[in-house]
Amino acid sequence: MGTHMKTTIEIADGLLKQAKAVAQREGTTLRALVEAGLRAVLKDQRDRPRFRLRDASFTGNGVRPGFEEGDWDAIRDALYEGRGA
């Protein structure tokens, strides 16, 4: 499978113990088990559809008169106009 690179990773003690037990039970090596896990995760990431933000644009003539300057108090008042307190 091409070239190999030696690296060091930190794995939680409990997870490593479980992985070693699985590797022994399956008659494989810890290295092969880790590689298989990485391949599975990478394949899942690659096969997952990419997020696309839907087009929420609208047509219009921009901001209504009176709101051009970003007067947030006026915008809030307009939003709650007629709702009563």
N, CA, C and O atoms as a GROMACS GRO file, in nm:
protein
  340
    1MET      N    1   0.084  -0.118   0.000
    1MET     CA    2   0.000   0.000   0.000
    1MET      C    3   0.088   0.123   0.000
    1MET      O    4   0.062   0.216   0.076
    2GLY      N    5   0.190   0.127  -0.083
    2GLY     CA    6   0.273   0.246  -0.094
    2GLY      C    7   0.371   0.258   0.021
    2GLY      O    8   0.409   0.158   0.083
    3THR      N    9   0.412   0.381   0.047
    3THR     CA   10   0.508   0.404   0.155
    3THR      C   11   0.436   0.418   0.287
    3THR      O   12   0.317   0.447   0.294
    4HIS      N   13   0.513   0.398   0.391
    4HIS     CA   14   0.458   0.412   0.526
    4HIS      C   15   0.540   0.514   0.602
    4HIS      O   16   0.661   0.526   0.582
    5MET      N   17   0.474   0.586   0.690
    5MET     CA   18   0.542   0.683   0.774
    5MET      C   19   0.516   0.646   0.919
    5MET      O   20   0.403   0.616   0.957
    6LYS      N   21   0.619   0.649   0.997
    6LYS     CA   22   0.605   0.619   1.138
    6LYS      C   23   0.564   0.748   1.209
    6LYS      O   24   0.619   0.854   1.183
    7THR      N   25   0.466   0.736   1.300
    7THR     CA   26   0.419   0.853   1.374
    7THR      C   27   0.380   0.810   1.514
    7THR      O   28   0.368   0.690   1.543
    8THR      N   29   0.359   0.906   1.599
    8THR     CA   30   0.316   0.879   1.736
    8THR      C   31   0.181   0.946   1.757
    8THR      O   32   0.163   1.063   1.720
    9ILE      N   33   0.087   0.873   1.815
    9ILE     CA   34  -0.043   0.932   1.847
    9ILE      C   35  -0.073   0.902   1.994
    9ILE      O   36  -0.027   0.803   2.050
   10GLU      N   37  -0.150   0.991   2.054
   10GLU     CA   38  -0.193   0.969   2.192
   10GLU      C   39  -0.335   0.916   2.188
   10GLU      O   40  -0.423   0.975   2.126
   11ILE      N   41  -0.356   0.804   2.257
   11ILE     CA   42  -0.488   0.740   2.263
   11ILE      C   43  -0.522   0.720   2.410
   11ILE      O   44  -0.437   0.679   2.489
   12ALA      N   45  -0.645   0.747   2.446
   12ALA     CA   46  -0.689   0.726   2.584
   12ALA      C   47  -0.665   0.581   2.624
   12ALA      O   48  -0.682   0.489   2.544
   13ASP      N   49  -0.623   0.562   2.749
   13ASP     CA   50  -0.587   0.429   2.798
   13ASP      C   51  -0.697   0.326   2.775
   13ASP      O   52  -0.670   0.215   2.727
   14GLY      N   53  -0.821   0.362   2.810
   14GLY     CA   54  -0.931   0.267   2.795
   14GLY      C   55  -0.956   0.229   2.650
   14GLY      O   56  -0.981   0.112   2.619
   15LEU      N   57  -0.947   0.328   2.560
   15LEU     CA   58  -0.968   0.302   2.418
   15LEU      C   59  -0.857   0.214   2.362
   15LEU      O   60  -0.883   0.123   2.283
   16LEU      N   61  -0.734   0.239   2.403
   16LEU     CA   62  -0.622   0.158   2.357
   16LEU      C   63  -0.637   0.014   2.405
   16LEU      O   64  -0.611  -0.080   2.330
   17LYS      N   65  -0.679  -0.003   2.529
   17LYS     CA   66  -0.699  -0.138   2.583
   17LYS      C   67  -0.805  -0.213   2.502
   17LYS      O   68  -0.787  -0.330   2.468
   18GLN      N   69  -0.916  -0.143   2.472
   18GLN     CA   70  -1.022  -0.206   2.390
   18GLN      C   71  -0.970  -0.240   2.251
   18GLN      O   72  -0.998  -0.348   2.199
   19ALA      N   73  -0.896  -0.148   2.191
   19ALA     CA   74  -0.845  -0.170   2.055
   19ALA      C   75  -0.750  -0.289   2.051
   19ALA      O   76  -0.756  -0.371   1.959
   20LYS      N   77  -0.664  -0.298   2.149
   20LYS     CA   78  -0.571  -0.412   2.154
   20LYS      C   79  -0.648  -0.544   2.168
   20LYS      O   80  -0.612  -0.644   2.106
   21ALA      N   81  -0.752  -0.543   2.250
   21ALA     CA   82  -0.832  -0.665   2.268
   21ALA      C   83  -0.901  -0.704   2.138
   21ALA      O   84  -0.905  -0.822   2.102
   22VAL      N   85  -0.955  -0.606   2.067
   22VAL     CA   86  -1.021  -0.634   1.938
   22VAL      C   87  -0.918  -0.687   1.838
   22VAL      O   88  -0.943  -0.785   1.768
   23ALA      N   89  -0.803  -0.623   1.831
   23ALA     CA   90  -0.699  -0.666   1.738
   23ALA      C   91  -0.658  -0.811   1.766
   23ALA      O   92  -0.643  -0.891   1.674
   24GLN      N   93  -0.641  -0.843   1.893
   24GLN     CA   94  -0.602  -0.980   1.929
   24GLN      C   95  -0.713  -1.079   1.893
   24GLN      O   96  -0.687  -1.185   1.836
   25ARG      N   97  -0.836  -1.043   1.925
   25ARG     CA   98  -0.950  -1.131   1.896
   25ARG      C   99  -0.966  -1.153   1.746
   25ARG      O  100  -1.001  -1.263   1.703
   26GLU      N  101  -0.941  -1.048   1.667
   26GLU     CA  102  -0.958  -1.055   1.522
   26GLU      C  103  -0.834  -1.111   1.452
   26GLU      O  104  -0.836  -1.134   1.331
   27GLY      N  105  -0.729  -1.133   1.526
   27GLY     CA  106  -0.606  -1.186   1.467
   27GLY      C  107  -0.538  -1.085   1.376
   27GLY      O  108  -0.485  -1.122   1.272
   28THR      N  109  -0.540  -0.961   1.415
   28THR     CA  110  -0.476  -0.856   1.335
   28THR      C  111  -0.387  -0.773   1.427
   28THR      O  112  -0.374  -0.802   1.546
   29THR      N  113  -0.327  -0.672   1.372
   29THR     CA  114  -0.241  -0.586   1.452
   29THR      C  115  -0.315  -0.458   1.489
   29THR      O  116  -0.414  -0.420   1.426
   30LEU      N  117  -0.266  -0.392   1.592
   30LEU     CA  118  -0.321  -0.264   1.632
   30LEU      C  119  -0.306  -0.164   1.518
   30LEU      O  120  -0.396  -0.084   1.491
   31ARG      N  121  -0.192  -0.170   1.450
   31ARG     CA  122  -0.168  -0.081   1.336
   31ARG      C  123  -0.274  -0.099   1.228
   31ARG      O  124  -0.328  -0.002   1.177
   32ALA      N  125  -0.303  -0.224   1.194
   32ALA     CA  126  -0.403  -0.252   1.090
   32ALA      C  127  -0.541  -0.204   1.134
   32ALA      O  128  -0.618  -0.152   1.053
   33LEU      N  129  -0.572  -0.222   1.262
   33LEU     CA  130  -0.701  -0.178   1.314
   33LEU      C  131  -0.713  -0.026   1.308
   33LEU      O  132  -0.817   0.026   1.268
   34VAL      N  133  -0.608   0.046   1.347
   34VAL     CA  134  -0.608   0.192   1.342
   34VAL      C  135  -0.620   0.240   1.197
   34VAL      O  136  -0.697   0.332   1.168
   35GLU      N  137  -0.546   0.179   1.107
   35GLU     CA  138  -0.553   0.217   0.965
   35GLU      C  139  -0.694   0.194   0.909
   35GLU      O  140  -0.745   0.278   0.836
   36ALA      N  141  -0.755   0.081   0.944
   36ALA     CA  142  -0.891   0.052   0.896
   36ALA      C  143  -0.990   0.156   0.950
   36ALA      O  144  -1.079   0.201   0.879
   37GLY      N  145  -0.973   0.193   1.077
   37GLY     CA  146  -1.060   0.294   1.136
   37GLY      C  147  -1.044   0.428   1.068
   37GLY      O  148  -1.143   0.495   1.038
   38LEU      N  149  -0.921   0.469   1.043
   38LEU     CA  150  -0.896   0.595   0.974
   38LEU      C  151  -0.954   0.593   0.833
   38LEU      O  152  -1.014   0.691   0.788
   39ARG      N  153  -0.936   0.482   0.763
   39ARG     CA  154  -0.993   0.472   0.627
   39ARG      C  155  -1.146   0.486   0.631
   39ARG      O  156  -1.204   0.553   0.546
   40ALA      N  157  -1.209   0.422   0.728
   40ALA     CA  158  -1.356   0.428   0.739
   40ALA      C  159  -1.402   0.570   0.766
   40ALA      O  160  -1.499   0.617   0.705
   41VAL      N  161  -1.335   0.640   0.856
   41VAL     CA  162  -1.373   0.777   0.889
   41VAL      C  163  -1.351   0.868   0.769
   41VAL      O  164  -1.436   0.951   0.737
   42LEU      N  165  -1.237   0.854   0.702
   42LEU     CA  166  -1.208   0.938   0.585
   42LEU      C  167  -1.306   0.912   0.471
   42LEU      O  168  -1.346   1.005   0.402
   43LYS      N  169  -1.344   0.785   0.451
   43LYS     CA  170  -1.442   0.754   0.348
   43LYS      C  171  -1.577   0.817   0.381
   43LYS      O  172  -1.644   0.871   0.294
   44ASP      N  173  -1.616   0.809   0.509
   44ASP     CA  174  -1.742   0.868   0.552
   44ASP      C  175  -1.741   1.019   0.528
   44ASP      O  176  -1.840   1.076   0.482
   45GLN      N  177  -1.631   1.084   0.560
   45GLN     CA  178  -1.619   1.228   0.538
   45GLN      C  179  -1.627   1.262   0.390
   45GLN      O  180  -1.693   1.358   0.351
   46ARG      N  181  -1.560   1.183   0.308
   46ARG     CA  182  -1.556   1.208   0.163
   46ARG      C  183  -1.693   1.184   0.100
   46ARG      O  184  -1.733   1.257   0.008
   47ASP      N  185  -1.766   1.084   0.148
   47ASP     CA  186  -1.895   1.049   0.089
   47ASP      C  187  -2.010   1.135   0.138
   47ASP      O  188  -2.118   1.135   0.079
   48ARG      N  189  -1.988   1.208   0.246
   48ARG     CA  190  -2.094   1.292   0.303
   48ARG      C  191  -2.118   1.411   0.210
   48ARG      O  192  -2.024   1.476   0.166
   49PRO      N  193  -2.246   1.438   0.179
   49PRO     CA  194  -2.274   1.553   0.092
   49PRO      C  195  -2.227   1.683   0.158
   49PRO      O  196  -2.243   1.702   0.278
   50ARG      N  197  -2.169   1.770   0.077
   50ARG     CA  198  -2.121   1.898   0.129
   50ARG      C  199  -2.240   1.989   0.159
   50ARG      O  200  -2.341   1.986   0.089
   51PHE      N  201  -2.225   2.069   0.262
   51PHE     CA  202  -2.330   2.163   0.300
   51PHE      C  203  -2.337   2.274   0.197
   51PHE      O  204  -2.236   2.332   0.158
   52ARG      N  205  -2.457   2.303   0.154
   52ARG     CA  206  -2.480   2.414   0.062
   52ARG      C  207  -2.587   2.502   0.124
   52ARG      O  208  -2.697   2.456   0.156
   53LEU      N  209  -2.555   2.628   0.139
   53LEU     CA  210  -2.650   2.724   0.192
   53LEU      C  211  -2.749   2.758   0.082
   53LEU      O  212  -2.710   2.794  -0.029
   54ARG      N  213  -2.877   2.744   0.113
   54ARG     CA  214  -2.977   2.771   0.012
   54ARG      C  215  -2.978   2.919  -0.023
   54ARG      O  216  -2.943   3.003   0.060
   55ASP      N  217  -3.017   2.949  -0.143
   55ASP     CA  218  -3.024   3.088  -0.188
   55ASP      C  219  -3.149   3.151  -0.128
   55ASP      O  220  -3.261   3.117  -0.166
   56ALA      N  221  -3.131   3.241  -0.034
   56ALA     CA  222  -3.244   3.306   0.032
   56ALA      C  223  -3.256   3.452  -0.010
   56ALA      O  224  -3.318   3.533   0.058
   57SER      N  225  -3.195   3.484  -0.124
   57SER     CA  226  -3.203   3.622  -0.170
   57SER      C  227  -3.344   3.652  -0.219
   57SER      O  228  -3.421   3.561  -0.250
   58PHE      N  229  -3.376   3.778  -0.227
   58PHE     CA  230  -3.509   3.818  -0.269
   58PHE      C  231  -3.496   3.940  -0.359
   58PHE      O  232  -3.393   4.007  -0.363
   59THR      N  233  -3.603   3.966  -0.429
   59THR     CA  234  -3.602   4.084  -0.513
   59THR      C  235  -3.666   4.199  -0.438
   59THR      O  236  -3.749   4.178  -0.350
   60GLY      N  237  -3.629   4.316  -0.471
   60GLY     CA  238  -3.684   4.433  -0.404
   60GLY      C  239  -3.601   4.555  -0.436
   60GLY      O  240  -3.510   4.552  -0.519
   61ASN      N  241  -3.634   4.662  -0.369
   61ASN     CA  242  -3.566   4.787  -0.395
   61ASN      C  243  -3.481   4.831  -0.277
   61ASN      O  244  -3.460   4.950  -0.257
   62GLY      N  245  -3.433   4.737  -0.199
   62GLY     CA  246  -3.346   4.770  -0.088
   62GLY      C  247  -3.423   4.800   0.039
   62GLY      O  248  -3.536   4.754   0.057
   63VAL      N  249  -3.362   4.877   0.125
   63VAL     CA  250  -3.417   4.908   0.256
   63VAL      C  251  -3.530   5.010   0.242
   63VAL      O  252  -3.522   5.103   0.163
   64ARG      N  253  -3.634   4.990   0.322
   64ARG     CA  254  -3.748   5.083   0.319
   64ARG      C  255  -3.704   5.222   0.365
   64ARG      O  256  -3.613   5.235   0.447
   65PRO      N  257  -3.769   5.324   0.313
   65PRO     CA  258  -3.737   5.460   0.357
   65PRO      C  259  -3.753   5.471   0.508
   65PRO      O  260  -3.847   5.417   0.566
   66GLY      N  261  -3.661   5.541   0.570
   66GLY     CA  262  -3.662   5.558   0.714
   66GLY      C  263  -3.572   5.461   0.788
   66GLY      O  264  -3.545   5.478   0.907
   67PHE      N  265  -3.525   5.358   0.718
   67PHE     CA  266  -3.438   5.258   0.782
   67PHE      C  267  -3.298   5.255   0.722
   67PHE      O  268  -3.219   5.167   0.754
   68GLU      N  269  -3.268   5.349   0.635
   68GLU     CA  270  -3.140   5.348   0.564
   68GLU      C  271  -3.019   5.360   0.656
   68GLU      O  272  -2.914   5.302   0.628
   69GLU      N  273  -3.033   5.433   0.762
   69GLU     CA  274  -2.919   5.461   0.849
   69GLU      C  275  -2.896   5.353   0.955
   69GLU      O  276  -2.803   5.365   1.035
   70GLY      N  277  -2.978   5.249   0.956
   70GLY     CA  278  -2.960   5.141   1.053
   70GLY      C  279  -2.997   5.182   1.195
   70GLY      O  280  -2.931   5.141   1.290
   71ASP      N  281  -3.100   5.261   1.209
   71ASP     CA  282  -3.148   5.302   1.341
   71ASP      C  283  -3.221   5.183   1.403
   71ASP      O  284  -3.339   5.160   1.376
   72TRP      N  285  -3.150   5.108   1.486
   72TRP     CA  286  -3.202   4.983   1.539
   72TRP      C  287  -3.325   5.004   1.626
   72TRP      O  288  -3.414   4.920   1.630
   73ASP      N  289  -3.331   5.116   1.696
   73ASP     CA  290  -3.450   5.144   1.777
   73ASP      C  291  -3.573   5.158   1.688
   73ASP      O  292  -3.680   5.108   1.721
   74ALA      N  293  -3.557   5.228   1.575
   74ALA     CA  294  -3.668   5.246   1.482
   74ALA      C  295  -3.708   5.112   1.420
   74ALA      O  296  -3.827   5.086   1.402
   75ILE      N  297  -3.612   5.030   1.388
   75ILE     CA  298  -3.640   4.898   1.330
   75ILE      C  299  -3.716   4.813   1.431
   75ILE      O  300  -3.817   4.750   1.397
   76ARG      N  301  -3.669   4.809   1.556
   76ARG     CA  302  -3.736   4.732   1.660
   76ARG      C  303  -3.879   4.782   1.682
   76ARG      O  304  -3.972   4.703   1.692
   77ASP      N  305  -3.895   4.914   1.689
   77ASP     CA  306  -4.028   4.971   1.709
   77ASP      C  307  -4.122   4.931   1.595
   77ASP      O  308  -4.238   4.901   1.618
   78ALA      N  309  -4.071   4.931   1.472
   78ALA     CA  310  -4.153   4.893   1.356
   78ALA      C  311  -4.191   4.746   1.363
   78ALA      O  312  -4.303   4.709   1.327
   79LEU      N  313  -4.100   4.662   1.408
   79LEU     CA  314  -4.129   4.518   1.418
   79LEU      C  315  -4.241   4.490   1.517
   79LEU      O  316  -4.325   4.403   1.493
   80TYR      N  317  -4.241   4.562   1.628
   80TYR     CA  318  -4.339   4.536   1.732
   80TYR      C  319  -4.460   4.629   1.727
   80TYR      O  320  -4.545   4.624   1.815
   81GLU      N  321  -4.467   4.712   1.625
   81GLU     CA  322  -4.578   4.808   1.612
   81GLU      C  323  -4.711   4.734   1.609
   81GLU      O  324  -4.728   4.639   1.533
   82GLY      N  325  -4.805   4.778   1.691
   82GLY     CA  326  -4.939   4.722   1.690
   82GLY      C  327  -4.955   4.594   1.772
   82GLY      O  328  -5.065   4.540   1.779
   83ARG      N  329  -4.850   4.546   1.834
   83ARG     CA  330  -4.860   4.422   1.911
   83ARG      C  331  -4.899   4.446   2.055
   83ARG      O  332  -4.941   4.353   2.124
   84GLY      N  333  -4.887   4.566   2.102
   84GLY     CA  334  -4.923   4.596   2.241
   84GLY      C  335  -4.828   4.533   2.338
   84GLY      O  336  -4.767   4.431   2.308
   85ALA      N  337  -4.815   4.591   2.451
   85ALA     CA  338  -4.719   4.540   2.550
   85ALA      C  339  -4.786   4.456   2.655
   85ALA      O  340  -4.719   4.406   2.745
   0.00000   0.00000   0.00000
